[in-house]
Structures are given as C-alpha cells and as structure tokens.
Amino acid sequence: MQPEAKFQPEGHHESQLIESLEPDQLVAAVAKPLPRLKLSRPVRIALWAVRIFVLIISALVVYTFIVKLME
C-alpha cells in the first residue's frame, strides 16, 4: 500500500469531498483507525489528574447516596 498523499484540490473543503464519496468509499474512509495522539507530559499529567478527580467525586456521590438511603 502506498501512503496517502494529503491532496486537497483548491476551492474544495474536506466536508464537500467526503460528501461526494460513494457509500462504500465513505465506510472504508471512516473505518481507518487513527494513530495515537502524542501528548506532552504536562497534558498527560493533567488528564490523569482529571481521571483521579472523577473517581474521587464518583466515590463521594456513591457514599452520599448510600448514607441518605440509611436515614
């Protein structure tokens, strides 16, 4: 397979090019997996902080729900 060139004719937007594909071409184009995004260290740390924050808040919500059920 050859790597796809990033060719975009002048005056055409990507959405117009996608709309002009046949259904099977569209399915093939959309089914291609995207490569992993390379994130900087601060961004990865921030995302892990958000994950930990969500877990803590979820635990607090479950705890509060159980305590209110016991009343």
C-alpha positions in Angstrom: 0.0 0.0 0.0 1.2 3.5 -0.7 0.9 6.2 1.9 -2.0 8.5 1.0 -1.0 11.9 -0.1 -2.7 14.8 1.6 -4.1 16.2 -1.6 -6.9 18.7 -1.4 -8.0 20.5 -4.6 -8.2 24.2 -4.4 -11.6 25.6 -3.6 -12.9 22.4 -2.0 -13.4 21.9 1.6 -12.9 18.5 3.2 -16.6 18.1 4.0 -17.5 18.6 0.4 -15.0 16.0 -0.6 -16.4 13.5 1.9 -20.0 14.1 0.8 -19.0 13.2 -2.8 -17.9 9.7 -1.8 -19.9 6.6 -2.6 -21.3 4.9 0.5 -18.8 2.0 0.4 -15.9 4.5 -0.1 -17.2 6.5 2.9 -17.4 3.4 5.1 -13.8 2.5 4.1 -12.5 6.0 4.8 -14.2 6.2 8.2 -13.2 2.7 9.3 -9.5 3.5 9.2 -8.2 3.7 12.8 -6.5 6.9 13.8 -2.9 6.9 15.2 -2.4 7.6 18.8 -2.0 11.3 19.6 1.4 12.2 21.0 0.7 14.3 24.1 3.2 16.3 26.1 4.0 15.3 29.6 2.0 18.2 31.2 -1.1 17.3 29.2 -0.8 13.6 30.2 -0.4 14.6 33.9 -3.5 16.9 33.6 -5.6 14.1 32.0 -4.5 11.7 34.8 -5.5 14.3 37.4 -8.9 14.6 35.8 -9.3 10.9 35.9 -8.4 10.7 39.6 -10.7 13.7 40.3 -13.6 11.9 38.6 -13.0 8.7 40.6 -12.9 10.7 43.9 -16.1 12.6 43.0 -17.8 9.4 42.0 -16.9 7.7 45.3 -18.3 10.7 47.2 -21.5 10.6 45.2 -22.0 6.9 45.9 -21.1 7.4 49.6 -23.6 10.3 49.9 -26.3 8.2 48.2 -25.8 5.3 50.5 -25.8 7.5 53.6 -29.0 9.1 52.5 -30.6 5.7 52.0 -29.8 4.7 55.5 -31.5 7.7 57.1 
